[in-house]
Amino acid sequence: MINFLTGAIAMASCVIALFFLRFWRSSGQRFFLYFALSFLVEGAHRIYSAWDGAVNEDSPYHYLVRLLSYGLILWAILEKNWPQRGAGD
């Protein structure tokens, strides 16, 4: 049952990544690209966890992958709200 739920989360993460990639292609904003990469990393991590059979997620590896994923989201938000150079200078 755990592998089934992990697979469902992985599939949902990859589908969300595809939606953000579509938004990135239509708008060209890196904000959507970072979000797509974040969800793709999370989906790949879930696939690896299900394949490896890692039921115990207490190892530092799992936390580092999630830190990377959440760091991409945080960077996207910070970059989007960063003051633009040359816009009003």
N, C-alpha and C positions, 0 to 999 in steps of 0.2 A: 504494500500500500504506500509506503514511503517513496519508493521509486516512481510509482504512478504520479503522486503529487509533485515530486521533483521534476518529472517530465512535463507535467502541465505548467509548472512555473517557468521552466525553460522555454517551452513553446510560447507562452504568453510574453516572455521577455523578448524573444526573437521577433514576434509579430509587432510588438511595440517599437522595437528598433527599426523595423521596416517602415512603419508609419512615420517615424522621425526622419528617416532617410528620404522619404517622399517629400516631406515638408522642406527638408534642406535643399533638395533638387529644385523645388519650385521657388523658394525664396532666396537661396544662396547664403543664408545666415549660418555662421558657424555654431550658433547656439543649438540648433537642431542636430547638427553633426555630433557635437559633444554628447548630447542626450542619447543619440542613436548608438554611439560607441559605448556609452555607459551600460545601456540595456543589452547590447551585444556581449559585452564582457560578462555581465551577470548571467545571461543565458548560457554562454559557453561554460561558465563555472558550474552552473547547475547540471549541465550535461556531463561534465567531467565527474562531478560528485556522484551522479547516479551510475555512471559507467564504472567508476572505481569502487562503488559500494561503500563510500565513506558515510557511515551513519553518524559518527561522532565528528562534529564540526568544531572541535575545540582547538585544532591546530592553528598555529599562526598563519599558515598559508591561506586559510579561508578568510581570515580577517584582513590580510593584505590585499586579496582580490576585491573584497568589499570596500576597503579603503580606496583602492584605485577607482572603483566604479562610482562611489559617492564623491570622490575627489573630482572626477570629471564633471559631475553635475554641479558641484560647488564652483568649479572653475568657469563653467558655462554661465552661471548666474552672475558671478563677479565680472566676467568679461562683458556681458551684456549691459551691466549697469555702470561700467567704467566710463569716465568722461572721455568723450571723443576728442582726439587731437586735431586741430585745424578746422574744427566746425565753426567756432566763433572767435578764434584767436586772431 
